[in-house]
Amino acid sequence: AARTDETTYTVWGWRQGDDSLWQPNQRVIVCDPICGFNNRELLISEVSFTKDNNGTITELRVGPPDAYLPEP
């Protein structure tokens, strides 16, 4: 199945507001008017942590939870 609503976000740091690391299979609420996400619940499918001269960042690939269900 096509995952047309998948997108990637880059956030500062490796941790969430509660100090836990970002992890795949977590559900997150996304507000992104450009993508049309208004408090939309999405599932993190991939997480990539980077630390370099620009700082510490996390790339989060997210999409609608039902897009990751196995096909019947």
Long-range contacts (C-beta under 8 A, 24 or more apart in sequence): 1-67, 1-71, 3-63, 3-64, 3-67, 3-68, 5-35, 5-42, 5-63, 5-64, 5-67, 6-45, 6-61, 6-62, 6-63, 6-67, 7-32, 7-35, 7-61, 7-62, 7-63, 8-59, 8-60, 8-61, 8-62, 9-59, 9-60, 9-62, 10-57, 10-58, 10-59, 10-60, 11-57, 11-58, 11-60, 12-55, 12-56, 12-57, 13-56, 13-57, 13-58, 14-49, 14-56, 14-58, 22-47, 22-58, 22-60, 23-47, 27-65, 28-60, 28-62, 30-62, 40-64, 41-65, 43-67, 43-68
